[in-house]
Amino acid sequence: MNEVAVMGGNRMTSVEELMRILVVANMLHEQQQIGLLMNHIAESEKNHAAVMQELADIKEQLNELLSRTESSPDISKNKRVFTNLAEQAEKGLKAQGEKLQDTKQELNQKAQHVVQNFKDTGVKALNGVCNFLGIQEKLIAMRDQARSSERDMKNAAEKLNAVEMELSEAASHLGNAGRIVSGREKSVSEERAESQNEKKGPALFRMFRNHFQKRQNTYAQRVEKLNGAIEKCRTLEQKASVLSKLSENKEKVAAKEKDAEGNRLALTSEHKRDENIR
């Protein structure tokens, strides 16, 4: 069995120990459910780290574009628009990371509880282990979070398009108004500056737009994968339930047969005792 892999060397030792116990106890369906969740947690952590790095790169490029000496006055005065986009994205990512860590911590603590109960009381402590750990609920919560993030990225891209159009129109109207009032044509330096600004403005928007669209696609894929994991988890839970019922029935049959054999032996012994008395 592969060890539970998590980012940053933060191994979940109690979950690992519980999974080994389930394998030895021949509760493979339960072990597979936990493994399914852990694989998606590890994938979520990997994706989260990648997005954080991508966002850090975007912030670096943003600062570089906005700090150039030939920066457009219109772009500079709207610098807050772009920094807000980066800050909001970073805030959302941090919240996702914290929620993921909370999920891991809760799962490991519950696994530790089950492991201790197993050591104290034996195999019966493993009954309903996946329900106790909340495997399906955690997968569903992760799916819903990915779905919400997908919508957020779509909304962010739409807002970005609206901002780009508004800033472009405002800058154009302002420049035209100034020239009309002064009654002059564009100077060579103004034309050169506008050309440079036209390149810089779209570069900023393109950078953020690509980020939002890429993340939207990533979250959409996560939703699809998690939907599949939820269905697989339900199937495994049903199989585990069937096996558990079969095991219970066998135990009941064995207990009845034992009682019947005990009664038979008791009657035989009593019969022999009566014969001896005669």
C-alpha positions as CSV (number, residue, x, y, z in Angstrom):
1,M,0.0,0.0,0.0
2,N,1.3,3.4,-0.9
3,E,1.8,5.9,1.9
4,V,-0.5,8.9,2.0
5,A,1.2,11.6,0.1
6,V,0.7,15.2,1.1
7,M,2.5,18.5,0.3
8,G,5.1,20.0,2.5
9,G,6.1,16.8,4.2
10,N,3.0,17.1,6.4
11,R,2.2,13.4,6.6
12,M,-1.1,12.2,8.1
13,T,0.3,9.4,10.3
14,S,-3.0,8.4,11.9
15,V,-4.7,8.1,8.6
16,E,-1.8,6.0,7.3
17,E,-2.0,3.7,10.4
18,L,-5.8,3.3,10.0
19,M,-5.5,2.4,6.3
20,R,-3.0,-0.3,7.2
21,I,-5.3,-1.7,9.9
22,L,-8.2,-1.8,7.4
23,V,-6.1,-3.8,5.0
24,V,-5.2,-6.3,7.7
25,A,-8.8,-6.5,8.8
26,N,-9.8,-7.2,5.1
27,M,-11.9,-4.1,5.0
28,L,-10.6,-3.1,1.5
29,H,-13.6,-1.1,0.4
30,E,-13.3,1.2,3.4
31,Q,-9.5,1.5,2.8
32,Q,-10.2,2.4,-0.8
33,Q,-12.7,5.1,0.2
34,I,-10.2,6.8,2.5
35,G,-7.4,6.5,-0.2
36,L,-9.8,8.1,-2.7
37,L,-10.2,11.1,-0.5
38,M,-6.5,11.4,0.3
39,N,-5.6,11.3,-3.4
40,H,-7.9,14.2,-4.1
41,I,-6.6,16.1,-1.1
42,A,-3.0,15.6,-2.4
43,E,-4.1,16.7,-5.9
44,S,-5.9,19.8,-4.5
45,E,-2.7,20.8,-2.6
46,K,-0.6,20.3,-5.7
47,N,-3.0,22.5,-7.7
48,H,-3.1,25.1,-5.0
49,A,0.6,25.4,-4.8
50,A,0.8,25.8,-8.6
51,V,-1.8,28.5,-8.6
52,M,-0.1,30.4,-5.8
53,Q,3.1,30.4,-7.8
54,E,1.4,31.5,-10.9
55,L,-0.3,34.4,-9.0
56,A,3.1,35.4,-7.6
57,D,4.5,35.5,-11.1
58,I,1.6,37.7,-12.2
59,K,2.1,40.1,-9.4
60,E,5.8,40.4,-10.3
61,Q,4.9,41.1,-14.0
62,L,2.3,43.5,-12.9
63,N,4.7,45.5,-10.8
64,E,7.2,45.5,-13.6
65,L,4.7,46.8,-16.2
66,L,3.4,49.5,-13.9
67,S,6.7,50.7,-12.7
68,R,8.2,51.6,-16.1
69,T,9.0,55.3,-16.6
70,E,6.9,55.4,-19.7
71,S,3.8,54.1,-17.9
72,S,0.5,55.4,-19.1
73,P,-1.1,58.0,-16.8
74,D,-4.4,56.2,-17.4
75,I,-2.9,52.8,-16.5
76,S,-1.0,54.3,-13.5
77,K,-4.0,56.0,-12.0
78,N,-6.0,52.7,-12.4
79,K,-3.1,50.7,-10.9
80,R,-5.4,49.9,-8.0
81,V,-7.8,48.1,-10.3
82,F,-5.1,45.6,-11.2
83,T,-3.6,45.3,-7.7
84,N,-7.2,44.7,-6.4
85,L,-7.6,41.8,-8.9
86,A,-4.4,40.2,-7.6
87,E,-5.2,40.8,-4.0
88,Q,-8.7,39.3,-4.3
89,A,-7.3,36.3,-6.1
90,E,-4.7,35.8,-3.4
91,K,-7.2,36.2,-0.6
92,G,-9.5,33.5,-2.2
93,L,-6.5,31.1,-2.6
94,K,-5.4,31.6,1.0
95,A,-8.9,30.8,2.2
96,Q,-9.0,27.6,0.1
97,G,-5.6,26.6,1.5
98,E,-6.7,27.1,5.1
99,K,-9.9,25.1,4.5
100,L,-7.9,22.3,3.0
101,Q,-5.6,22.2,6.0
102,D,-8.7,22.2,8.3
103,T,-10.0,19.2,6.4
104,K,-6.8,17.3,6.8
105,Q,-6.5,18.1,10.5
106,E,-10.0,17.0,11.2
107,L,-9.6,13.8,9.2
108,N,-6.3,12.9,11.0
109,Q,-7.8,13.6,14.4
110,K,-10.8,11.3,13.7
111,A,-8.5,8.6,12.3
112,Q,-6.5,8.8,15.5
113,H,-9.7,8.3,17.6
114,V,-10.6,5.2,15.5
115,V,-7.1,3.7,15.8
116,Q,-7.1,4.1,19.6
117,N,-10.6,2.6,19.8
118,F,-9.4,-0.3,17.7
119,K,-6.5,-0.9,20.1
120,D,-8.8,-0.8,23.0
121,T,-11.8,-2.7,21.8
122,G,-10.8,-4.6,18.6
123,V,-12.3,-4.9,15.1
124,K,-15.8,-3.7,16.2
125,A,-14.3,-0.2,16.4
126,L,-14.0,-0.2,12.6
127,N,-17.7,-0.5,12.1
128,G,-19.0,2.5,10.1
129,V,-15.5,4.0,9.9
130,C,-16.0,5.9,6.7
131,N,-19.3,7.5,7.9
132,F,-17.5,8.5,11.1
133,L,-14.6,10.1,9.1
134,G,-17.1,11.8,6.8
135,I,-15.4,10.6,3.6
136,Q,-18.3,11.3,1.2
137,E,-19.1,14.6,2.9
138,K,-15.6,15.8,2.5
139,L,-15.5,14.8,-1.2
140,I,-18.8,16.6,-1.7
141,A,-17.5,19.7,0.1
142,M,-14.4,19.7,-2.1
143,R,-16.5,19.4,-5.2
144,D,-18.8,22.2,-4.1
145,Q,-15.7,24.4,-3.4
146,A,-14.3,23.7,-6.8
147,R,-17.6,24.5,-8.4
148,S,-17.8,27.8,-6.5
149,S,-14.2,28.7,-7.5
150,E,-15.1,27.9,-11.2
151,R,-18.0,30.4,-11.0
152,D,-15.7,33.0,-9.3
153,M,-13.2,32.7,-12.1
154,K,-15.9,33.1,-14.7
155,N,-17.3,36.2,-12.9
156,A,-13.8,37.7,-12.6
157,A,-13.1,37.3,-16.3
158,E,-16.4,39.0,-17.1
159,K,-15.7,41.9,-14.7
160,L,-12.2,42.2,-16.3
161,N,-13.7,42.6,-19.7
162,A,-16.1,45.2,-18.5
163,V,-13.3,47.2,-16.8
164,E,-11.1,47.0,-19.9
165,M,-13.9,48.3,-22.0
166,E,-14.7,51.1,-19.6
167,L,-11.1,52.2,-19.1
168,S,-10.5,52.1,-22.9
169,E,-13.5,54.2,-23.7
170,A,-12.8,56.7,-20.8
171,A,-9.2,57.2,-21.9
172,S,-10.3,57.7,-25.5
173,H,-13.0,60.2,-24.6
174,L,-10.7,62.1,-22.3
175,G,-8.0,62.4,-24.9
176,N,-10.4,63.5,-27.6
177,A,-12.1,66.0,-25.3
178,G,-8.7,67.6,-24.4
179,R,-7.8,68.0,-28.0
180,I,-11.1,69.4,-28.9
181,V,-11.0,72.0,-26.2
182,S,-7.4,73.0,-27.1
183,G,-8.1,72.8,-30.8
184,R,-4.9,70.9,-31.6
185,E,-3.9,67.7,-33.3
186,K,-2.0,64.8,-31.7
187,S,1.7,65.5,-31.3
188,V,4.3,62.9,-32.3
189,S,5.1,62.2,-28.7
190,E,1.5,61.8,-27.8
191,E,1.0,59.3,-30.6
192,R,4.1,57.4,-29.5
193,A,2.9,57.3,-25.9
194,E,-0.6,56.1,-26.9
195,S,1.0,53.4,-29.0
196,Q,3.0,52.2,-26.1
197,N,0.1,52.4,-23.7
198,E,-2.1,50.4,-26.1
199,K,0.4,47.6,-25.9
200,K,0.8,47.9,-22.1
201,G,-2.9,48.1,-21.3
202,P,-3.9,44.9,-23.3
203,A,-0.8,43.1,-21.8
204,L,-2.1,43.7,-18.3
205,F,-5.6,42.6,-19.2
206,R,-4.4,39.6,-21.2
207,M,-2.2,38.4,-18.3
208,F,-5.2,38.4,-15.9
209,R,-7.6,37.1,-18.4
210,N,-5.4,34.1,-19.2
211,H,-5.0,33.4,-15.5
212,F,-8.8,33.5,-14.8
213,Q,-9.6,31.4,-17.9
214,K,-7.0,28.8,-17.1
215,R,-8.2,28.5,-13.5
216,Q,-11.8,28.2,-14.6
217,N,-10.9,25.3,-16.8
218,T,-8.8,23.7,-14.0
219,Y,-11.7,24.0,-11.5
220,A,-14.2,22.6,-14.1
221,Q,-11.9,19.5,-14.5
222,R,-11.7,19.2,-10.7
223,V,-15.5,19.2,-10.4
224,E,-15.7,16.5,-13.0
225,K,-13.1,14.4,-11.2
226,L,-14.7,14.9,-7.8
227,N,-18.1,13.9,-9.2
228,G,-16.6,10.6,-10.3
229,A,-14.9,10.1,-7.0
230,I,-18.2,10.7,-5.1
231,E,-20.0,8.1,-7.2
232,K,-17.1,5.6,-6.8
233,C,-17.2,6.3,-3.0
234,R,-20.9,5.5,-2.9
235,T,-20.4,2.3,-4.8
236,L,-17.6,1.2,-2.4
237,E,-19.8,2.1,0.6
238,Q,-22.7,0.0,-0.8
239,K,-20.3,-3.0,-1.3
240,A,-18.9,-2.5,2.2
241,S,-22.4,-2.5,3.6
242,V,-23.4,-5.7,1.8
243,L,-20.3,-7.4,3.1
244,S,-20.9,-6.2,6.6
245,K,-24.5,-7.5,6.5
246,L,-23.3,-10.9,5.2
247,S,-20.7,-11.0,8.0
248,E,-23.4,-10.2,10.6
249,N,-25.7,-12.9,9.2
250,K,-22.9,-15.4,9.3
251,E,-22.2,-14.5,12.9
252,K,-25.9,-14.9,13.8
253,V,-26.1,-18.2,12.0
254,A,-23.0,-19.4,13.8
255,A,-24.4,-18.2,17.1
256,K,-27.7,-20.0,16.5
257,E,-25.9,-23.2,15.5
258,K,-23.8,-23.0,18.6
259,D,-26.9,-22.5,20.8
260,A,-28.6,-25.4,19.1
261,E,-25.5,-27.6,19.6
262,G,-25.4,-26.6,23.2
263,N,-29.1,-27.5,23.7
264,R,-28.5,-30.8,21.9
265,L,-25.6,-31.7,24.2
266,A,-27.6,-30.6,27.2
267,L,-30.5,-32.8,26.3
268,T,-28.2,-35.7,25.5
269,S,-26.5,-35.4,28.9
270,E,-29.8,-35.2,30.7
271,H,-31.1,-38.2,28.8
272,K,-28.0,-40.2,29.8
273,R,-28.4,-39.1,33.4
274,D,-32.0,-40.3,33.5
275,E,-31.0,-43.7,32.1
276,N,-28.3,-44.1,34.8
277,I,-30.9,-43.3,37.5
278,R,-33.1,-46.1,36.1
